[in-house]
C-alpha cells in the first residue's frame, strides 16, 4: 500500500478525506538511498524515512517540508524523482495557503 498524502485542518478530518496524492515507493527509496546524504541533512523530510509510518506536519513544518523537497528536487539527476518531489511540494504550498496541515498515512 502506498504512503498517502492528505491535506486537512486536523488529523481527524484528514482521515476522512480522499488522499491528495501518494508517494511513489520506488522514488521514496531512491531519496533515502542515492540521495541519503542530502535527505539526512533535512529537518522535515527525514521524518518520512519510514514508508509505512504516519507523519503529521503542522503549520510551519509544512513549509519546511516543501523547502526540503525542493532542495532534493533541484539536485536530483532523475527527472521523474524531481517532478514527483516538486508535485508533493506544490501540495504542501497549497495546504499552507489554505491554512491546512499535511498528513502522511502509511499502511
Secondary structure as GFF3:
##gff-version 3
##sequence-region A 1 107
A	DSSP	beta_strand	3	8	.	.	.	ID=ss1
A	DSSP	alpha_helix	11	16	.	.	.	ID=ss2
A	DSSP	beta_strand	21	23	.	.	.	ID=ss3
A	DSSP	alpha_helix	25	31	.	.	.	ID=ss4
A	DSSP	alpha_helix	36	40	.	.	.	ID=ss5
A	DSSP	three_ten_helix	45	48	.	.	.	ID=ss6
A	DSSP	beta_strand	55	57	.	.	.	ID=ss7
A	DSSP	alpha_helix	60	75	.	.	.	ID=ss8
A	DSSP	alpha_helix	79	97	.	.	.	ID=ss9
A	DSSP	beta_strand	101	105	.	.	.	ID=ss10
###
